[in-house]
Amino acid sequence: MLRQNLSEHYNPELLPILDINNSSLPFQINAKLFVMALQGLEYKTQILTASVFWIFTWKDEIFRWDHYLEYKNISRLTVKASDVWVPEVFIVNDVRKMPIRNTGDNEEYVIVKSNGYMTWFPAKELQTSCAVDVSKYPFDTQACTIRMEAWYHDNKSFVLNTIGSGIETSDAHFVENGEWDILNLSANPFQYQDYADNSSAYSGIHYKLILKRRSSYLLITTAFPFVILMALNLLVIVIPTECGEKLGFCMSQFLTMIVFLTLIAQDMPSSSLTISYYTCIISLQILVSGITILIVAISTYLQTRTLEDRPSYLVRVMFSPIGYFQDSNRKKRCTGVRDFRQEGVITWLDIDRRLNCGLNILLLLNVIATVSIFVFVII
């Protein structure tokens, strides 16, 4: 009976104001967002998935009654959202379904009090676009936004306000995410101009979520194996060139780094706006491994040259700077052979030694550069 009487002269498509022409202030809608669960942030597609619900409150000047004098002290009702006016608001960066209001079998309900105060609890699984910054992967912090706007009513009709902080995690429903930790939540009401002619302003709320990656798992599965591979690459220094396995060892390290880079790239977005320092480090290791293979292959070839062969003048000039890093009192590799260096002649054996000296310097500089990037840039 009460519901029939209230709905008799009620139009859910119109703003619930008794006299719209004499209303000097816009209709006030209060909203608060609660995060129930954070399913995750997909790096490849750059989509944040979260389960949330809102609390919308407003005062309906038409759908109300005096519960003391009539209707047997009924102070509140629960009605379908389609039977009363509810604000038409949209999540404009949702990639699946922008309207918050559900229709059909999943329609929500509105709690109505006798004084006209209404409370609406729409729930939704959001999939919002989030531009990720992968530069400090896997120690990254991401800032994702949820943008809620009123499209069909400008700020002269109604205005969206926040309740308290505007956004919180639901204490009763929140489920921790194993990959991401929520550092901070904030909500800021804003107004934006009409896209057509800028003649009207519309109301909205900008929700911001600051997420920090829980890096323990990635440290064990990616960073730790990478450090081991980089350390193994230093073994090239101690393996003699005469050993036929040196070149094969370098090739296996080179291929392992390429596979490692491929595995990391599978989780990264195909974007050139931001590139992970971690990816750059792996690419650096691939470059160093390629140079190592080149030097080892040349060194293996030089081992086949005889002492009577003389390098050209251009080759001697190219490798002369590296000779300063060599030990002047180095022992000879071959006994019973005349030392041509005493006569001021550079042999292919000297070129080989200088190549290996340059390789050792390159590998040590590579370790220093990699550690510096990890400590001062990524972490």
Solvent accessible surface area in square Angstrom, and as a share of the most:
residue,aa,sasa,rsa
1,M,163,0.73
2,L,9,0.05
3,R,112,0.41
4,Q,132,0.59
5,N,56,0.29
6,L,24,0.12
7,S,47,0.31
8,E,119,0.53
9,H,162,0.72
10,Y,21,0.08
11,N,70,0.36
12,P,48,0.30
13,E,145,0.65
14,L,104,0.52
15,L,21,0.11
16,P,1,0.01
17,I,20,0.10
18,L,121,0.60
19,D,62,0.32
20,I,95,0.48
21,N,144,0.74
22,N,123,0.63
23,S,48,0.31
24,S,108,0.70
25,L,137,0.68
26,P,35,0.22
27,F,19,0.08
28,Q,81,0.36
29,I,0,0.00
30,N,52,0.27
31,A,0,0.00
32,K,27,0.12
33,L,0,0.00
34,F,33,0.14
35,V,0,0.00
36,M,42,0.19
37,A,21,0.16
38,L,6,0.03
39,Q,88,0.39
40,G,14,0.14
41,L,9,0.05
42,E,89,0.40
43,Y,14,0.05
44,K,89,0.38
45,T,83,0.48
46,Q,50,0.22
47,I,39,0.20
48,L,1,0.01
49,T,25,0.15
50,A,1,0.01
51,S,20,0.13
52,V,0,0.00
53,F,33,0.14
54,W,0,0.00
55,I,40,0.20
56,F,0,0.00
57,T,34,0.20
58,W,6,0.02
59,K,78,0.33
60,D,0,0.00
61,E,57,0.26
62,I,67,0.34
63,F,1,0.00
64,R,97,0.35
65,W,24,0.08
66,D,61,0.32
67,H,36,0.16
68,Y,169,0.64
69,L,153,0.76
70,E,85,0.38
71,Y,52,0.20
72,K,190,0.80
73,N,104,0.53
74,I,66,0.33
75,S,50,0.32
76,R,128,0.47
77,L,27,0.13
78,T,68,0.39
79,V,1,0.00
80,K,93,0.39
81,A,0,0.00
82,S,50,0.32
83,D,59,0.31
84,V,1,0.01
85,W,7,0.03
86,V,4,0.02
87,P,0,0.00
88,E,55,0.24
89,V,4,0.02
90,F,14,0.06
91,I,0,0.00
92,V,37,0.21
93,N,28,0.14
94,D,9,0.05
95,V,76,0.44
96,R,140,0.51
97,K,95,0.40
98,M,63,0.28
99,P,46,0.29
100,I,0,0.00
101,R,52,0.19
102,N,32,0.16
103,T,97,0.56
104,G,59,0.56
105,D,152,0.79
106,N,112,0.57
107,E,38,0.17
108,E,19,0.09
109,Y,113,0.43
110,V,0,0.00
111,I,40,0.21
112,V,0,0.00
113,K,98,0.41
114,S,12,0.07
115,N,75,0.39
116,G,0,0.00
117,Y,104,0.39
118,M,0,0.00
119,T,28,0.16
120,W,0,0.00
121,F,84,0.35
122,P,0,0.00
123,A,48,0.37
124,K,25,0.11
125,E,74,0.33
126,L,2,0.01
127,Q,43,0.19
128,T,1,0.01
129,S,53,0.34
130,C,6,0.04
131,A,93,0.72
132,V,13,0.07
133,D,66,0.34
134,V,4,0.03
135,S,23,0.15
136,K,92,0.39
137,Y,7,0.03
138,P,1,0.01
139,F,40,0.17
140,D,3,0.02
141,T,66,0.38
142,Q,4,0.02
143,A,51,0.39
144,C,1,0.01
145,T,40,0.23
146,I,1,0.00
147,R,73,0.27
148,M,0,0.00
149,E,2,0.01
150,A,0,0.00
151,W,87,0.31
152,Y,148,0.56
153,H,44,0.20
154,D,30,0.16
155,N,29,0.15
156,K,162,0.69
157,S,28,0.18
158,F,0,0.00
159,V,25,0.14
160,L,1,0.01
161,N,43,0.22
162,T,37,0.21
163,I,59,0.30
164,G,67,0.65
165,S,63,0.41
166,G,0,0.00
167,I,3,0.02
168,E,70,0.31
169,T,42,0.24
170,S,7,0.05
171,D,146,0.76
172,A,91,0.71
173,H,100,0.44
174,F,53,0.22
175,V,93,0.54
176,E,114,0.51
177,N,20,0.10
178,G,71,0.68
179,E,76,0.34
180,W,2,0.01
181,D,50,0.26
182,I,34,0.17
183,L,94,0.47
184,N,83,0.42
185,L,32,0.16
186,S,35,0.22
187,A,15,0.12
188,N,81,0.42
189,P,71,0.45
190,F,45,0.19
191,Q,106,0.47
192,Y,25,0.09
193,Q,97,0.43
194,D,30,0.15
195,Y,173,0.66
196,A,93,0.72
197,D,94,0.49
198,N,106,0.54
199,S,82,0.53
200,S,26,0.17
201,A,18,0.14
202,Y,35,0.13
203,S,2,0.01
204,G,0,0.00
205,I,0,0.00
206,H,53,0.23
207,Y,0,0.00
208,K,74,0.31
209,L,0,0.00
210,I,37,0.19
211,L,0,0.00
212,K,84,0.36
213,R,13,0.05
214,R,91,0.33
215,S,21,0.14
216,S,79,0.51
217,Y,155,0.59
218,L,28,0.14
219,L,66,0.33
220,I,121,0.62
221,T,56,0.33
222,T,18,0.11
223,A,8,0.06
224,F,125,0.52
225,P,44,0.28
226,F,0,0.00
227,V,70,0.40
228,I,77,0.39
229,L,24,0.12
230,M,17,0.07
231,A,52,0.40
232,L,69,0.34
233,N,3,0.02
234,L,52,0.26
235,L,75,0.37
236,V,1,0.00
237,I,64,0.33
238,V,108,0.62
239,I,37,0.19
240,P,77,0.49
241,T,14,0.08
242,E,114,0.51
243,C,50,0.30
244,G,70,0.67
245,E,127,0.57
246,K,8,0.03
247,L,61,0.31
248,G,41,0.39
249,F,49,0.21
250,C,3,0.02
251,M,79,0.35
252,S,54,0.35
253,Q,12,0.05
254,F,48,0.20
255,L,97,0.48
256,T,53,0.31
257,M,1,0.01
258,I,66,0.34
259,V,87,0.50
260,F,22,0.09
261,L,41,0.20
262,T,69,0.40
263,L,98,0.49
264,I,8,0.04
265,A,48,0.37
266,Q,111,0.49
267,D,81,0.42
268,M,18,0.08
269,P,15,0.10
270,S,111,0.72
271,S,39,0.25
272,S,103,0.66
273,L,169,0.84
274,T,46,0.27
275,I,99,0.50
276,S,2,0.01
277,Y,86,0.33
278,Y,0,0.00
279,T,29,0.17
280,C,63,0.38
281,I,1,0.00
282,I,0,0.00
283,S,47,0.31
284,L,53,0.27
285,Q,0,0.00
286,I,28,0.14
287,L,107,0.53
288,V,4,0.02
289,S,2,0.01
290,G,27,0.26
291,I,61,0.31
292,T,1,0.00
293,I,28,0.14
294,L,108,0.54
295,I,21,0.11
296,V,1,0.01
297,A,40,0.31
298,I,69,0.35
299,S,1,0.01
300,T,60,0.35
301,Y,123,0.47
302,L,11,0.05
303,Q,61,0.27
304,T,99,0.58
305,R,78,0.29
306,T,77,0.45
307,L,45,0.22
308,E,129,0.58
309,D,48,0.25
310,R,111,0.41
311,P,2,0.01
312,S,63,0.40
313,Y,158,0.60
314,L,121,0.60
315,V,35,0.20
316,R,76,0.28
317,V,73,0.42
318,M,116,0.52
319,F,34,0.14
320,S,44,0.29
321,P,75,0.47
322,I,41,0.21
323,G,20,0.19
324,Y,190,0.72
325,F,142,0.59
326,Q,33,0.15
327,D,88,0.46
328,S,110,0.71
329,N,131,0.67
330,R,72,0.26
331,K,178,0.75
332,K,96,0.41
333,R,106,0.39
334,C,66,0.39
335,T,127,0.74
336,G,88,0.85
337,V,55,0.31
338,R,136,0.50
339,D,28,0.14
340,F,16,0.07
341,R,84,0.31
342,Q,146,0.65
343,E,104,0.47
344,G,68,0.66
345,V,44,0.25
346,I,33,0.17
347,T,6,0.04
348,W,35,0.12
349,L,40,0.20
350,D,6,0.03
351,I,2,0.01
352,D,1,0.01
353,R,11,0.04
354,R,36,0.13
355,L,16,0.08
356,N,24,0.12
357,C,21,0.12
358,G,20,0.19
359,L,2,0.01
360,N,46,0.24
361,I,55,0.28
362,L,50,0.25
363,L,1,0.00
364,L,97,0.48
365,L,103,0.51
366,N,9,0.05
367,V,35,0.20
368,I,108,0.55
369,A,40,0.31
370,T,0,0.00
371,V,73,0.42
372,S,41,0.27
373,I,48,0.24
374,F,26,0.11
375,V,79,0.45
376,F,166,0.69
377,V,51,0.29
378,I,1,0.01
379,I,132,0.67
